[in-house]
Amino acid sequence: MFSLTTALPGKITSDYLNAFDKLLDAYGRIAETLPRLKNLAEAFKDSPALLTKLALYYAEILEFHRRAYKFIRRKCKYLDSS
């Protein structure tokens, strides 16, 4: 079985694990806000201005996910080549 901690030297492993921990924390914070955003969207469904702001917030979440995915894919390619 592959282990990240045995495949990489200590400092690199620590850096990668810290980066992944930060990503997981960020996803956790995003997940905590989603129910509130849904409630806001339902409460203000007749307010185009607020719905536009919520759409921008969701777009930011998608952009974060795109960058996180790209980061993880790049790191996985590095691991595959070692």
C-alpha positions in Angstrom: 0.0 0.0 0.0 1.2 3.5 -0.9 1.9 5.8 2.0 2.5 9.5 1.5 4.7 9.7 4.6 7.1 7.0 3.4 7.2 8.2 -0.3 8.5 11.7 0.4 11.2 13.1 2.6 10.1 14.6 5.9 10.0 18.3 5.1 8.1 17.8 1.8 5.7 15.4 3.4 5.0 17.9 6.2 4.4 20.6 3.6 2.0 18.5 1.6 0.1 17.3 4.6 -0.2 20.9 5.9 -1.5 22.0 2.5 -4.0 19.2 2.4 -5.1 19.9 6.0 -5.7 23.6 5.1 -7.7 22.5 2.0 -9.8 20.2 4.2 -10.4 23.0 6.7 -11.4 25.4 4.0 -13.9 22.8 2.6 -15.3 22.3 6.1 -15.9 26.1 6.4 -17.5 26.2 3.0 -19.8 23.2 4.0 -20.8 25.0 7.2 -22.0 28.1 5.2 -24.1 26.2 2.6 -27.2 25.6 4.7 -27.3 29.3 5.6 -26.9 30.3 1.9 -29.8 28.0 1.0 -31.9 29.6 3.8 -31.0 33.1 2.5 -31.9 32.1 -1.1 -35.3 30.8 0.0 -36.0 33.8 2.3 -35.1 36.4 -0.3 -36.2 34.5 -3.5 -37.9 37.7 -4.6 -34.8 39.9 -4.3 -32.8 39.8 -7.5 -30.0 41.8 -5.9 -29.4 39.3 -3.1 -29.7 36.4 -5.4 -27.1 37.9 -7.6 -24.8 38.3 -4.6 -25.4 34.6 -3.6 -24.6 33.6 -7.2 -21.3 35.4 -7.0 -20.6 33.7 -3.7 -21.3 30.3 -5.3 -19.1 31.2 -8.2 -16.3 31.9 -5.7 -16.8 28.5 -4.2 -16.5 26.9 -7.6 -13.4 28.9 -8.4 -11.8 27.7 -5.1 -12.7 24.1 -5.9 -11.2 24.5 -9.4 -7.9 25.8 -8.0 -7.9 23.1 -5.2 -8.5 20.4 -7.8 -5.7 21.7 -10.0 -3.3 21.9 -6.9 -4.1 18.3 -5.9 -3.8 17.0 -9.5 -0.4 18.7 -9.8 0.8 17.2 -6.5 -0.4 13.7 -7.6 1.5 13.9 -10.8 4.6 14.7 -8.8 4.0 11.7 -6.6 3.4 9.4 -9.7 6.7 10.5 -11.2 8.8 9.7 -8.1 
